[in-house]
């Protein structure tokens, strides 16, 4: 397509609001998603650190192959 001016380009034949609006929403999503992911990661790290400090039983206990117990003994707690 050939546009005679910048105004015609941005108007996109009457569909400019939809075209540029779509670009804006996509760009916003690309900016917000890494920020939200980093925030969730920080929250998860805080949760794990607090759980480890409290010793509330959420930490891993290992498995029978690595803790030295026989498999039948690992079920007796």
PQR file with spaces between the fields and no chain letter, atoms N, CA, C, O and H, PARSE charges and radii, in Angstrom:
ATOM       1  N    UNK     1       0.842   -1.182    0.000 -0.4000 1.5000
ATOM       2  CA   UNK     1       0.000    0.000    0.000 -0.0000 2.0000
ATOM       3  C    UNK     1       0.882    1.238    0.000  0.5500 1.7000
ATOM       4  O    UNK     1       1.967    1.251    0.580 -0.5500 1.4000
ATOM       5  N    UNK     2       0.404    2.250   -0.646 -0.4000 1.5000
ATOM       6  CA   UNK     2       1.099    3.537   -0.676 -0.0000 2.0000
ATOM       7  C    UNK     2       0.253    4.585    0.016  0.5500 1.7000
ATOM       8  O    UNK     2      -0.942    4.719   -0.245 -0.5500 1.4000
ATOM       9  H    UNK     2      -0.478    2.239   -1.117  0.4000 1.0000
ATOM      10  N    UNK     3       0.890    5.315    0.895 -0.4000 1.5000
ATOM      11  CA   UNK     3       0.192    6.377    1.609 -0.0000 2.0000
ATOM      12  C    UNK     3       0.772    7.702    1.155  0.5500 1.7000
ATOM      13  O    UNK     3       1.979    7.829    0.948 -0.5500 1.4000
ATOM      14  H    UNK     3       1.861    5.206    1.108  0.4000 1.0000
ATOM      15  N    UNK     4      -0.095    8.684    1.003 -0.4000 1.5000
ATOM      16  CA   UNK     4       0.338    9.996    0.540 -0.0000 2.0000
ATOM      17  C    UNK     4       0.911   10.855    1.644  0.5500 1.7000
ATOM      18  O    UNK     4       1.642   11.805    1.363 -0.5500 1.4000
ATOM      19  H    UNK     4      -1.076    8.582    1.171  0.4000 1.0000
ATOM      20  N    UNK     5       0.601   10.549    2.891 -0.4000 1.5000
ATOM      21  CA   UNK     5       1.105   11.342    4.012 -0.0000 2.0000
ATOM      22  C    UNK     5       1.183   10.467    5.259  0.5500 1.7000
ATOM      23  O    UNK     5       0.686    9.341    5.296 -0.5500 1.4000
ATOM      24  H    UNK     5       0.007    9.777    3.119  0.4000 1.0000
ATOM      25  N    UNK     6       1.819   11.025    6.262 -0.4000 1.5000
ATOM      26  CA   UNK     6       1.923   10.302    7.534 -0.0000 2.0000
ATOM      27  C    UNK     6       0.546   10.125    8.161  0.5500 1.7000
ATOM      28  O    UNK     6       0.281    9.104    8.794 -0.5500 1.4000
ATOM      29  H    UNK     6       2.222   11.939    6.232  0.4000 1.0000
ATOM      30  N    UNK     7      -0.326   11.105    7.993 -0.4000 1.5000
ATOM      31  CA   UNK     7      -1.678   11.004    8.532 -0.0000 2.0000
ATOM      32  C    UNK     7      -2.447    9.841    7.925  0.5500 1.7000
ATOM      33  O    UNK     7      -3.173    9.138    8.628 -0.5500 1.4000
ATOM      34  H    UNK     7      -0.110   11.935    7.479  0.4000 1.0000
ATOM      35  N    UNK     8      -2.289    9.635    6.622 -0.4000 1.5000
ATOM      36  CA   UNK     8      -2.943    8.497    5.965 -0.0000 2.0000
ATOM      37  C    UNK     8      -2.365    7.169    6.457  0.5500 1.7000
ATOM      38  O    UNK     8      -3.083    6.181    6.608 -0.5500 1.4000
ATOM      39  H    UNK     8      -1.700   10.206    6.051  0.4000 1.0000
ATOM      40  N    UNK     9      -1.043    7.169    6.705 -0.4000 1.5000
ATOM      41  CA   UNK     9      -0.412    5.958    7.222 -0.0000 2.0000
ATOM      42  C    UNK     9      -0.980    5.596    8.590  0.5500 1.7000
ATOM      43  O    UNK     9      -1.362    4.448    8.820 -0.5500 1.4000
ATOM      44  H    UNK     9      -0.460    7.972    6.582  0.4000 1.0000
ATOM      45  N    UNK    10      -1.039    6.569    9.498 -0.4000 1.5000
ATOM      46  CA   UNK    10      -1.538    6.298   10.842 -0.0000 2.0000
ATOM      47  C    UNK    10      -3.037    6.024   10.856  0.5500 1.7000
ATOM      48  O    UNK    10      -3.524    5.333   11.750 -0.5500 1.4000
ATOM      49  H    UNK    10      -0.729    7.501    9.311  0.4000 1.0000
ATOM      50  N    UNK    11      -3.772    6.547    9.891 -0.4000 1.5000
ATOM      51  CA   UNK    11      -5.208    6.277    9.817 -0.0000 2.0000
ATOM      52  C    UNK    11      -5.483    4.869    9.303  0.5500 1.7000
ATOM      53  O    UNK    11      -6.532    4.296    9.595 -0.5500 1.4000
ATOM      54  H    UNK    11      -3.377    7.109    9.165  0.4000 1.0000
ATOM      55  N    UNK    12      -4.548    4.310    8.539 -0.4000 1.5000
ATOM      56  CA   UNK    12      -4.655    2.951    8.004 -0.0000 2.0000
ATOM      57  C    UNK    12      -5.983    2.696    7.304  0.5500 1.7000
ATOM      58  O    UNK    12      -6.615    1.660    7.508 -0.5500 1.4000
ATOM      59  H    UNK    12      -3.695    4.777    8.301  0.4000 1.0000
ATOM      60  N    UNK    13      -6.385    3.616    6.507 -0.4000 1.5000
ATOM      61  CA   UNK    13      -7.618    3.434    5.739 -0.0000 2.0000
ATOM      62  C    UNK    13      -8.865    3.376    6.614  0.5500 1.7000
ATOM      63  O    UNK    13      -9.849    2.734    6.249 -0.5500 1.4000
ATOM      64  H    UNK    13      -5.871    4.458    6.341  0.4000 1.0000
ATOM      65  N    UNK    14      -8.830    4.036    7.754 -0.4000 1.5000
ATOM      66  CA   UNK    14      -9.964    4.033    8.659 -0.0000 2.0000
ATOM      67  C    UNK    14      -9.879    2.987    9.755  0.5500 1.7000
ATOM      68  O    UNK    14     -10.724    2.961   10.650 -0.5500 1.4000
ATOM      69  H    UNK    14      -8.030    4.558    8.050  0.4000 1.0000
ATOM      70  N    UNK    15      -8.880    2.131    9.701 -0.4000 1.5000
ATOM      71  CA   UNK    15      -8.716    1.072   10.698 -0.0000 2.0000
ATOM      72  C    UNK    15      -7.550    1.333   11.643  0.5500 1.7000
ATOM      73  O    UNK    15      -7.136    0.435   12.376 -0.5500 1.4000
ATOM      74  H    UNK    15      -8.194    2.153    8.974  0.4000 1.0000
ATOM      75  N    UNK    16      -7.031    2.517   11.635 -0.4000 1.5000
ATOM      76  CA   UNK    16      -5.855    2.857   12.444 -0.0000 2.0000
ATOM      77  C    UNK    16      -6.062    2.642   13.930  0.5500 1.7000
ATOM      78  O    UNK    16      -5.150    2.193   14.625 -0.5500 1.4000
ATOM      79  H    UNK    16      -7.367    3.247   11.040  0.4000 1.0000
ATOM      80  N    UNK    17      -7.260    2.960   14.430 -0.4000 1.5000
ATOM      81  CA   UNK    17      -7.526    2.774   15.858 -0.0000 2.0000
ATOM      82  C    UNK    17      -7.350    1.309   16.237  0.5500 1.7000
ATOM      83  O    UNK    17      -6.769    1.002   17.278 -0.5500 1.4000
ATOM      84  H    UNK    17      -8.001    3.325   13.866  0.4000 1.0000
ATOM      85  N    UNK    18      -7.838    0.423   15.418 -0.4000 1.5000
ATOM      86  CA   UNK    18      -7.740   -1.015   15.712 -0.0000 2.0000
ATOM      87  C    UNK    18      -6.310   -1.517   15.543  0.5500 1.7000
ATOM      88  O    UNK    18      -5.817   -2.286   16.368 -0.5500 1.4000
ATOM      89  H    UNK    18      -8.310    0.672   14.572  0.4000 1.0000
ATOM      90  N    UNK    19      -5.648   -1.084   14.482 -0.4000 1.5000
ATOM      91  CA   UNK    19      -4.283   -1.531   14.210 -0.0000 2.0000
ATOM      92  C    UNK    19      -3.345   -1.039   15.298  0.5500 1.7000
ATOM      93  O    UNK    19      -2.630   -1.838   15.904 -0.5500 1.4000
ATOM      94  H    UNK    19      -6.048   -0.459   13.812  0.4000 1.0000
ATOM      95  N    UNK    20      -3.335    0.254   15.555 -0.4000 1.5000
ATOM      96  CA   UNK    20      -2.407    0.808   16.530 -0.0000 2.0000
ATOM      97  C    UNK    20      -2.806    0.446   17.959  0.5500 1.7000
ATOM      98  O    UNK    20      -1.950    0.313   18.833 -0.5500 1.4000
ATOM      99  H    UNK    20      -3.916    0.903   15.063  0.4000 1.0000
ATOM     100  N    UNK    21      -4.086    0.290   18.188 -0.4000 1.5000
ATOM     101  CA   UNK    21      -4.535   -0.178   19.498 -0.0000 2.0000
ATOM     102  C    UNK    21      -4.041   -1.586   19.780  0.5500 1.7000
ATOM     103  O    UNK    21      -3.634   -1.894   20.900 -0.5500 1.4000
ATOM     104  H    UNK    21      -4.782    0.398   17.478  0.4000 1.0000
ATOM     105  N    UNK    22      -4.075   -2.441   18.765 -0.4000 1.5000
ATOM     106  CA   UNK    22      -3.572   -3.813   18.915 -0.0000 2.0000
ATOM     107  C    UNK    22      -2.079   -3.818   19.189  0.5500 1.7000
ATOM     108  O    UNK    22      -1.600   -4.567   20.041 -0.5500 1.4000
ATOM     109  H    UNK    22      -4.406   -2.191   17.855  0.4000 1.0000
ATOM     110  N    UNK    23      -1.340   -2.980   18.466 -0.4000 1.5000
ATOM     111  CA   UNK    23       0.097   -2.877   18.731 -0.0000 2.0000
ATOM     112  C    UNK    23       0.342   -2.386   20.151  0.5500 1.7000
ATOM     113  O    UNK    23       1.239   -2.885   20.830 -0.5500 1.4000
ATOM     114  H    UNK    23      -1.729   -2.371   17.774  0.4000 1.0000
ATOM     115  N    UNK    24      -0.429   -1.433   20.602 -0.4000 1.5000
ATOM     116  CA   UNK    24      -0.263   -0.893   21.953 -0.0000 2.0000
ATOM     117  C    UNK    24      -0.530   -1.931   23.019  0.5500 1.7000
ATOM     118  O    UNK    24       0.232   -2.040   23.979 -0.5500 1.4000
ATOM     119  H    UNK    24      -1.158   -1.027   20.051  0.4000 1.0000
ATOM     120  N    UNK    25      -1.600   -2.700   22.868 -0.4000 1.5000
ATOM     121  CA   UNK    25      -1.919   -3.739   23.851 -0.0000 2.0000
ATOM     122  C    UNK    25      -0.835   -4.814   23.864  0.5500 1.7000
ATOM     123  O    UNK    25      -0.425   -5.266   24.933 -0.5500 1.4000
ATOM     124  H    UNK    25      -2.219   -2.612   22.088  0.4000 1.0000
ATOM     125  N    UNK    26      -0.374   -5.223   22.698 -0.4000 1.5000
ATOM     126  CA   UNK    26       0.675   -6.244   22.625 -0.0000 2.0000
ATOM     127  C    UNK    26       1.971   -5.732   23.261  0.5500 1.7000
ATOM     128  O    UNK    26       2.630   -6.467   23.996 -0.5500 1.4000
ATOM     129  H    UNK    26      -0.708   -4.856   21.829  0.4000 1.0000
ATOM     130  N    UNK    27       2.334   -4.495   22.988 -0.4000 1.5000
ATOM     131  CA   UNK    27       3.547   -3.916   23.563 -0.0000 2.0000
ATOM     132  C    UNK    27       3.427   -3.823   25.078  0.5500 1.7000
ATOM     133  O    UNK    27       4.384   -4.113   25.796 -0.5500 1.4000
ATOM     134  H    UNK    27       1.799   -3.898   22.390  0.4000 1.0000
ATOM     135  N    UNK    28       2.267   -3.423   25.562 -0.4000 1.5000
ATOM     136  CA   UNK    28       2.041   -3.343   26.997 -0.0000 2.0000
ATOM     137  C    UNK    28       2.164   -4.723   27.652  0.5500 1.7000
ATOM     138  O    UNK    28       2.762   -4.858   28.719 -0.5500 1.4000
ATOM     139  H    UNK    28       1.490   -3.187   24.979  0.4000 1.0000
ATOM     140  N    UNK    29       1.600   -5.734   27.013 -0.4000 1.5000
ATOM     141  CA   UNK    29       1.703   -7.095   27.546 -0.0000 2.0000
ATOM     142  C    UNK    29       3.159   -7.561   27.588  0.5500 1.7000
ATOM     143  O    UNK    29       3.571   -8.230   28.535 -0.5500 1.4000
ATOM     144  H    UNK    29       1.114   -5.624   26.146  0.4000 1.0000
ATOM     145  N    UNK    30       3.931   -7.210   26.569 -0.4000 1.5000
ATOM     146  CA   UNK    30       5.344   -7.591   26.538 -0.0000 2.0000
ATOM     147  C    UNK    30       6.151   -6.882   27.626  0.5500 1.7000
ATOM     148  O    UNK    30       7.165   -7.408   28.083 -0.5500 1.4000
ATOM     149  H    UNK    30       3.596   -6.666   25.799  0.4000 1.0000
ATOM     150  N    UNK    31       5.716   -5.708   28.039 -0.4000 1.5000
ATOM     151  CA   UNK    31       6.389   -4.996   29.116 -0.0000 2.0000
ATOM     152  C    UNK    31       5.970   -5.504   30.493  0.5500 1.7000
ATOM     153  O    UNK    31       6.802   -5.627   31.392 -0.5500 1.4000
ATOM     154  H    UNK    31       4.892   -5.280   27.668  0.4000 1.0000
ATOM     155  N    UNK    32       4.699   -5.795   30.654 -0.4000 1.5000
ATOM     156  CA   UNK    32       4.160   -6.159   31.962 -0.0000 2.0000
ATOM     157  C    UNK    32       4.506   -7.593   32.347  0.5500 1.7000
ATOM     158  O    UNK    32       4.771   -7.858   33.519 -0.5500 1.4000
ATOM     159  H    UNK    32       4.023   -5.695   29.924  0.4000 1.0000
ATOM     160  N    UNK    33       4.511   -8.513   31.411 -0.4000 1.5000
ATOM     161  CA   UNK    33       4.724   -9.922   31.731 -0.0000 2.0000
ATOM     162  C    UNK    33       6.059  -10.193   32.422  0.5500 1.7000
ATOM     163  O    UNK    33       6.055  -10.898   33.431 -0.5500 1.4000
ATOM     164  H    UNK    33       4.296   -8.298   30.458  0.4000 1.0000
ATOM     165  N    UNK    34       7.196   -9.689   31.955 -0.4000 1.5000
ATOM     166  CA   UNK    34       8.452   -9.935   32.681 -0.0000 2.0000
ATOM     167  C    UNK    34       8.436   -9.342   34.093  0.5500 1.7000
ATOM     168  O    UNK    34       8.994   -9.933   35.018 -0.5500 1.4000
ATOM     169  H    UNK    34       7.199   -9.117   31.135  0.4000 1.0000
ATOM     170  N    UNK    35       7.810   -8.201   34.261 -0.4000 1.5000
ATOM     171  CA   UNK    35       7.698   -7.584   35.579 -0.0000 2.0000
ATOM     172  C    UNK    35       6.885   -8.472   36.516  0.5500 1.7000
ATOM     173  O    UNK    35       7.279   -8.692   37.661 -0.5500 1.4000
ATOM     174  H    UNK    35       7.356   -7.721   33.510  0.4000 1.0000
ATOM     175  N    UNK    36       5.756   -8.979   36.036 -0.4000 1.5000
ATOM     176  CA   UNK    36       4.925   -9.854   36.861 -0.0000 2.0000
ATOM     177  C    UNK    36       5.634  -11.169   37.172  0.5500 1.7000
ATOM     178  O    UNK    36       5.522  -11.684   38.284 -0.5500 1.4000
ATOM     179  H    UNK    36       5.436   -8.800   35.106  0.4000 1.0000
ATOM     180  N    UNK    37       6.358  -11.711   36.207 -0.4000 1.5000
ATOM     181  CA   UNK    37       7.087  -12.954   36.438 -0.0000 2.0000
ATOM     182  C    UNK    37       8.176  -12.756   37.495  0.5500 1.7000
ATOM     183  O    UNK    37       8.356  -13.612   38.361 -0.5500 1.4000
ATOM     184  H    UNK    37       6.450  -11.293   35.303  0.4000 1.0000
ATOM     185  N    UNK    38       8.892  -11.653   37.435 -0.4000 1.5000
ATOM     186  CA   UNK    38       9.923  -11.365   38.435 -0.0000 2.0000
ATOM     187  C    UNK    38       9.294  -11.179   39.810  0.5500 1.7000
ATOM     188  O    UNK    38       9.856  -11.612   40.816 -0.5500 1.4000
ATOM     189  H    UNK    38       8.745  -10.957   36.731  0.4000 1.0000
ATOM     190  N    UNK    39       8.151  -10.550   39.857 -0.4000 1.5000
ATOM     191  CA   UNK    39       7.441  -10.351   41.134 -0.0000 2.0000
ATOM     192  C    UNK    39       7.013  -11.692   41.738  0.5500 1.7000
ATOM     193  O    UNK    39       7.188  -11.931   42.933 -0.5500 1.4000
ATOM     194  H    UNK    39       7.694  -10.198   39.040  0.4000 1.0000
ATOM     195  N    UNK    40       6.446  -12.565   40.890 -0.4000 1.5000
ATOM     196  CA   UNK    40       6.040  -13.889   41.377 -0.0000 2.0000
ATOM     197  C    UNK    40       7.252  -14.694   41.841  0.5500 1.7000
ATOM     198  O    UNK    40       7.165  -15.432   42.822 -0.5500 1.4000
ATOM     199  H    UNK    40       6.303  -12.371   39.919  0.4000 1.0000
ATOM     200  N    UNK    41       8.368  -14.558   41.150 -0.4000 1.5000
ATOM     201  CA   UNK    41       9.589  -15.263   41.525 -0.0000 2.0000
ATOM     202  C    UNK    41      10.080  -14.790   42.885  0.5500 1.7000
ATOM     203  O    UNK    41      10.438  -15.607   43.733 -0.5500 1.4000
ATOM     204  H    UNK    41       8.438  -13.958   40.353  0.4000 1.0000
ATOM     205  N    UNK    42      10.099  -13.480   43.101 -0.4000 1.5000
ATOM     206  CA   UNK    42      10.506  -12.946   44.400 -0.0000 2.0000
ATOM     207  C    UNK    42       9.582  -13.437   45.514  0.5500 1.7000
ATOM     208  O    UNK    42      10.050  -13.784   46.598 -0.5500 1.4000
ATOM     209  H    UNK    42       9.808  -12.816   42.412  0.4000 1.0000
ATOM     210  N    UNK    43       8.268  -13.468   45.253 -0.4000 1.5000
ATOM     211  CA   UNK    43       7.314  -13.941   46.253 -0.0000 2.0000
ATOM     212  C    UNK    43       7.559  -15.415   46.576  0.5500 1.7000
ATOM     213  O    UNK    43       7.470  -15.819   47.736 -0.5500 1.4000
ATOM     214  H    UNK    43       7.888  -13.185   44.372  0.4000 1.0000
ATOM     215  N    UNK    44       7.863  -16.209   45.568 -0.4000 1.5000
ATOM     216  CA   UNK    44       8.133  -17.631   45.789 -0.0000 2.0000
ATOM     217  C    UNK    44       9.396  -17.813   46.619  0.5500 1.7000
ATOM     218  O    UNK    44       9.434  -18.662   47.509 -0.5500 1.4000
ATOM     219  H    UNK    44       7.935  -15.881   44.626  0.4000 1.0000
ATOM     220  N    UNK    45      10.426  -17.026   46.337 -0.4000 1.5000
ATOM     221  CA   UNK    45      11.657  -17.116   47.114 -0.0000 2.0000
ATOM     222  C    UNK    45      11.418  -16.743   48.571  0.5500 1.7000
ATOM     223  O    UNK    45      11.949  -17.389   49.475 -0.5500 1.4000
ATOM     224  H    UNK    45      10.395  -16.336   45.613  0.4000 1.0000
ATOM     225  N    UNK    46      10.624  -15.710   48.800 -0.4000 1.5000
ATOM     226  CA   UNK    46      10.299  -15.305   50.171 -0.0000 2.0000
ATOM     227  C    UNK    46       9.519  -16.408   50.860  0.5500 1.7000
ATOM     228  O    UNK    46       9.786  -16.714   52.023 -0.5500 1.4000
ATOM     229  H    UNK    46      10.193  -15.186   48.066  0.4000 1.0000
ATOM     230  N    UNK    47       8.570  -17.006   50.176 -0.4000 1.5000
ATOM     231  CA   UNK    47       7.775  -18.083   50.757 -0.0000 2.0000
ATOM     232  C    UNK    47       8.651  -19.256   51.158  0.5500 1.7000
ATOM     233  O    UNK    47       8.503  -19.798   52.253 -0.5500 1.4000
ATOM     234  H    UNK    47       8.354  -16.758   49.232  0.4000 1.0000
ATOM     235  N    UNK    48       9.561  -19.652   50.281 -0.4000 1.5000
ATOM     236  CA   UNK    48      10.447  -20.787   50.562 -0.0000 2.0000
ATOM     237  C    UNK    48      11.376  -20.450   51.726  0.5500 1.7000
ATOM     238  O    UNK    48      11.606  -21.292   52.595 -0.5500 1.4000
ATOM     239  H    UNK    48       9.681  -19.212   49.391  0.4000 1.0000
ATOM     240  N    UNK    49      11.910  -19.236   51.755 -0.4000 1.5000
ATOM     241  CA   UNK    49      12.808  -18.843   52.840 -0.0000 2.0000
ATOM     242  C    UNK    49      12.068  -18.833   54.175  0.5500 1.7000
ATOM     243  O    UNK    49      12.608  -19.294   55.181 -0.5500 1.4000
ATOM     244  H    UNK    49      11.723  -18.552   51.050  0.4000 1.0000
ATOM     245  N    UNK    50      10.848  -18.316   54.198 -0.4000 1.5000
ATOM     246  CA   UNK    50      10.070  -18.292   55.431 -0.0000 2.0000
ATOM     247  C    UNK    50       9.720  -19.706   55.883  0.5500 1.7000
ATOM     248  O    UNK    50       9.767  -20.001   57.077 -0.5500 1.4000
ATOM     249  H    UNK    50      10.410  -17.941   53.381  0.4000 1.0000
ATOM     250  N    UNK    51       9.376  -20.568   54.956 -0.4000 1.5000
ATOM     251  CA   UNK    51       9.037  -21.943   55.298 -0.0000 2.0000
ATOM     252  C    UNK    51      10.259  -22.673   55.864  0.5500 1.7000
ATOM     253  O    UNK    51      10.130  -23.464   56.799 -0.5500 1.4000
ATOM     254  H    UNK    51       9.338  -20.328   53.986  0.4000 1.0000
ATOM     255  N    UNK    52      11.429  -22.413   55.308 -0.4000 1.5000
ATOM     256  CA   UNK    52      12.643  -23.053   55.796 -0.0000 2.0000
ATOM     257  C    UNK    52      12.987  -22.560   57.198  0.5500 1.7000
ATOM     258  O    UNK    52      13.444  -23.340   58.034 -0.5500 1.4000
ATOM     259  H    UNK    52      11.533  -21.771   54.548  0.4000 1.0000
ATOM     260  N    UNK    53      12.772  -21.279   57.459 -0.4000 1.5000
ATOM     261  CA   UNK    53      13.064  -20.734   58.783 -0.0000 2.0000
ATOM     262  C    UNK    53      12.085  -21.244   59.833  0.5500 1.7000
ATOM     263  O    UNK    53      12.470  -21.501   60.974 -0.5500 1.4000
ATOM     264  H    UNK    53      12.400  -20.646   56.780  0.4000 1.0000
ATOM     265  N    UNK    54      10.839  -21.388   59.453 -0.4000 1.5000
ATOM     266  CA   UNK    54       9.824  -21.850   60.390 -0.0000 2.0000
ATOM     267  C    UNK    54       9.937  -23.339   60.665  0.5500 1.7000
ATOM     268  O    UNK    54       9.559  -23.803   61.741 -0.5500 1.4000
ATOM     269  H    UNK    54      10.526  -21.179   58.526  0.4000 1.0000
ATOM     270  N    UNK    55      10.456  -24.094   59.698 -0.4000 1.5000
ATOM     271  CA   UNK    55      10.564  -25.530   59.860 -0.0000 2.0000
ATOM     272  C    UNK    55       9.202  -26.174   59.979  0.5500 1.7000
ATOM     273  O    UNK    55       8.979  -27.013   60.852 -0.5500 1.4000
ATOM     274  H    UNK    55      10.764  -23.717   58.824  0.4000 1.0000
ATOM     275  N    UNK    56       8.299  -25.789   59.113 -0.4000 1.5000
ATOM     276  CA   UNK    56       6.917  -26.268   59.203 -0.0000 2.0000
ATOM     277  C    UNK    56       6.678  -27.577   58.466  0.5500 1.7000
ATOM     278  O    UNK    56       5.530  -27.964   58.248 -0.5500 1.4000
ATOM     279  H    UNK    56       8.480  -25.108   58.404  0.4000 1.0000
ATOM     280  N    UNK    57       7.739  -28.257   58.084 -0.4000 1.5000
ATOM     281  CA   UNK    57       7.573  -29.550   57.439 -0.0000 2.0000
ATOM     282  C    UNK    57       7.386  -29.492   55.943  0.5500 1.7000
ATOM     283  O    UNK    57       7.135  -30.530   55.331 -0.5500 1.4000
ATOM     284  H    UNK    57       8.672  -27.943   58.261  0.4000 1.0000
ATOM     285  N    UNK    58       7.494  -28.337   55.324 -0.4000 1.5000
ATOM     286  CA   UNK    58       7.311  -28.261   53.878 -0.0000 2.0000
ATOM     287  C    UNK    58       8.586  -28.557   53.117  0.5500 1.7000
ATOM     288  O    UNK    58       8.548  -28.730   51.899 -0.5500 1.4000
ATOM     289  H    UNK    58       7.698  -27.494   55.821  0.4000 1.0000
ATOM     290  N    UNK    59       9.729  -28.621   53.815 -0.4000 1.5000
ATOM     291  CA   UNK    59      10.964  -28.883   53.093 -0.0000 2.0000
ATOM     292  C    UNK    59      11.041  -30.359   52.703  0.5500 1.7000
ATOM     293  O    UNK    59      10.368  -31.207   53.288 -0.5500 1.4000
ATOM     294  H    UNK    59       9.760  -28.481   54.804  0.4000 1.0000
ATOM     295  N    UNK    60      11.845  -30.638   51.741 -0.4000 1.5000
ATOM     296  CA   UNK    60      11.973  -31.992   51.212 -0.0000 2.0000
ATOM     297  C    UNK    60      12.665  -32.889   52.226  0.5500 1.7000
ATOM     298  O    UNK    60      13.599  -32.460   52.904 -0.5500 1.4000
ATOM     299  H    UNK    60      12.392  -29.949   51.265  0.4000 1.0000
ATOM     300  N    UNK    61      12.209  -34.136   52.331 -0.4000 1.5000
ATOM     301  CA   UNK    61      12.820  -35.084   53.258 -0.0000 2.0000
ATOM     302  C    UNK    61      13.757  -36.042   52.548  0.5500 1.7000
ATOM     303  O    UNK    61      14.349  -36.903   53.199 -0.5500 1.4000
ATOM     304  H    UNK    61      11.450  -34.485   51.780  0.4000 1.0000
ATOM     305  N    UNK    62      13.909  -35.928   51.269 -0.4000 1.5000
ATOM     306  CA   UNK    62      14.774  -36.820   50.511 -0.0000 2.0000
ATOM     307  C    UNK    62      14.033  -38.087   50.142  0.5500 1.7000
ATOM     308  O    UNK    62      12.830  -38.206   50.379 -0.5500 1.4000
ATOM     309  H    UNK    62      13.428  -35.229   50.740  0.4000 1.0000
ATOM     310  N    UNK    63      14.753  -39.037   49.559 -0.4000 1.5000
ATOM     311  CA   UNK    63      14.126  -40.310   49.244 -0.0000 2.0000
ATOM     312  C    UNK    63      14.958  -41.443   49.823  0.5500 1.7000
ATOM     313  O    UNK    63      16.052  -41.219   50.343 -0.5500 1.4000
ATOM     314  H    UNK    63      15.730  -38.941   49.367  0.4000 1.0000
ATOM     315  N    UNK    64      14.445  -42.633   49.733 -0.4000 1.5000
ATOM     316  CA   UNK    64      15.090  -43.778   50.366 -0.0000 2.0000
ATOM     317  C    UNK    64      16.463  -44.063   49.785  0.5500 1.7000
ATOM     318  O    UNK    64      17.326  -44.587   50.490 -0.5500 1.4000
ATOM     319  H    UNK    64      13.557  -42.815   49.311  0.4000 1.0000
ATOM     320  N    UNK    65      16.691  -43.739   48.531 -0.4000 1.5000
ATOM     321  CA   UNK    65      17.975  -44.031   47.911 -0.0000 2.0000
ATOM     322  C    UNK    65      19.076  -43.114   48.422  0.5500 1.7000
ATOM     323  O    UNK    65      20.242  -43.510   48.428 -0.5500 1.4000
ATOM     324  H    UNK    65      15.990  -43.314   47.958  0.4000 1.0000
ATOM     325  N    UNK    66      18.748  -41.919   48.843 -0.4000 1.5000
ATOM     326  CA   UNK    66      19.783  -40.964   49.232 -0.0000 2.0000
ATOM     327  C    UNK    66      19.918  -40.807   50.731  0.5500 1.7000
ATOM     328  O    UNK    66      20.959  -40.334   51.187 -0.5500 1.4000
ATOM     329  H    UNK    66      17.801  -41.598   48.838  0.4000 1.0000
ATOM     330  N    UNK    67      18.915  -41.178   51.531 -0.4000 1.5000
ATOM     331  CA   UNK    67      19.031  -40.949   52.965 -0.0000 2.0000
ATOM     332  C    UNK    67      19.512  -42.186   53.720  0.5500 1.7000
ATOM     333  O    UNK    67      19.632  -42.139   54.945 -0.5500 1.4000
ATOM     334  H    UNK    67      18.069  -41.562   51.160  0.4000 1.0000
ATOM     335  N    UNK    68      19.786  -43.276   53.035 -0.4000 1.5000
ATOM     336  CA   UNK    68      20.360  -44.437   53.656 -0.0000 2.0000
ATOM     337  C    UNK    68      19.369  -45.427   54.215  0.5500 1.7000
ATOM     338  O    UNK    68      19.769  -46.518   54.622 -0.5500 1.4000
ATOM     339  H    UNK    68      19.689  -43.314   52.041  0.4000 1.0000
ATOM     340  N    UNK    69      18.107  -45.098   54.252 -0.4000 1.5000
ATOM     341  CA   UNK    69      17.103  -46.010   54.803 -0.0000 2.0000
ATOM     342  C    UNK    69      16.687  -47.009   53.742  0.5500 1.7000
ATOM     343  O    UNK    69      16.703  -46.719   52.546 -0.5500 1.4000
ATOM     344  H    UNK    69      17.782  -44.212   53.922  0.4000 1.0000
ATOM     345  N    UNK    70      16.316  -48.193   54.206 -0.4000 1.5000
ATOM     346  CA   UNK    70      15.796  -49.190   53.282 -0.0000 2.0000
ATOM     347  C    UNK    70      14.414  -48.742   52.813  0.5500 1.7000
ATOM     348  O    UNK    70      13.720  -48.039   53.547 -0.5500 1.4000
ATOM     349  H    UNK    70      16.303  -48.428   55.178  0.4000 1.0000
ATOM     350  N    UNK    71      13.997  -49.135   51.603 -0.4000 1.5000
ATOM     351  CA   UNK    71      12.697  -48.671   51.087 -0.0000 2.0000
ATOM     352  C    UNK    71      11.536  -48.985   52.016  0.5500 1.7000
ATOM     353  O    UNK    71      10.642  -48.152   52.165 -0.5500 1.4000
ATOM     354  H    UNK    71      14.561  -49.707   51.007  0.4000 1.0000
ATOM     355  N    UNK    72      11.513  -50.165   52.654 -0.4000 1.5000
ATOM     356  CA   UNK    72      10.386  -50.486   53.534 -0.0000 2.0000
ATOM     357  C    UNK    72      10.413  -49.654   54.802  0.5500 1.7000
ATOM     358  O    UNK    72       9.365  -49.410   55.400 -0.5500 1.4000
ATOM     359  H    UNK    72      12.239  -50.842   52.533  0.4000 1.0000
ATOM     360  N    UNK    73      11.596  -49.213   55.226 -0.4000 1.5000
ATOM     361  CA   UNK    73      11.698  -48.392   56.426 -0.0000 2.0000
ATOM     362  C    UNK    73      11.310  -46.941   56.165  0.5500 1.7000
ATOM     363  O    UNK    73      10.947  -46.217   57.092 -0.5500 1.4000
ATOM     364  H    UNK    73      12.447  -49.412   54.740  0.4000 1.0000
ATOM     365  N    UNK    74      11.385  -46.518   54.909 -0.4000 1.5000
ATOM     366  CA   UNK    74      11.101  -45.131   54.611 -0.0000 2.0000
ATOM     367  C    UNK    74       9.625  -44.803   54.764  0.5500 1.7000
ATOM     368  O    UNK    74       9.265  -43.630   54.869 -0.5500 1.4000
ATOM     369  H    UNK    74      11.680  -47.106   54.156  0.4000 1.0000
ATOM     370  N    UNK    75       8.756  -45.823   54.780 -0.4000 1.5000
ATOM     371  CA   UNK    75       7.334  -45.578   54.924 -0.0000 2.0000
ATOM     372  C    UNK    75       6.903  -45.533   56.387  0.5500 1.7000
ATOM     373  O    UNK    75       5.767  -45.163   56.686 -0.5500 1.4000
ATOM     374  H    UNK    75       9.049  -46.776   54.694  0.4000 1.0000
ATOM     375  N    UNK    76       7.778  -45.898   57.282 -0.4000 1.5000
ATOM     376  CA   UNK    76       7.445  -45.874   58.710 -0.0000 2.0000
ATOM     377  C    UNK    76       7.853  -44.542   59.304  0.5500 1.7000
ATOM     378  O    UNK    76       9.038  -44.311   59.546 -0.5500 1.4000
ATOM     379  H    UNK    76       8.700  -46.199   57.040  0.4000 1.0000
ATOM     380  N    UNK    77       6.900  -43.665   59.542 -0.4000 1.5000
ATOM     381  CA   UNK    77       7.236  -42.377   60.139 -0.0000 2.0000
ATOM     382  C    UNK    77       6.382  -42.097   61.324  0.5500 1.7000
ATOM     383  O    UNK    77       6.526  -41.050   61.956 -0.5500 1.4000
ATOM     384  H    UNK    77       5.938  -43.852   59.345  0.4000 1.0000
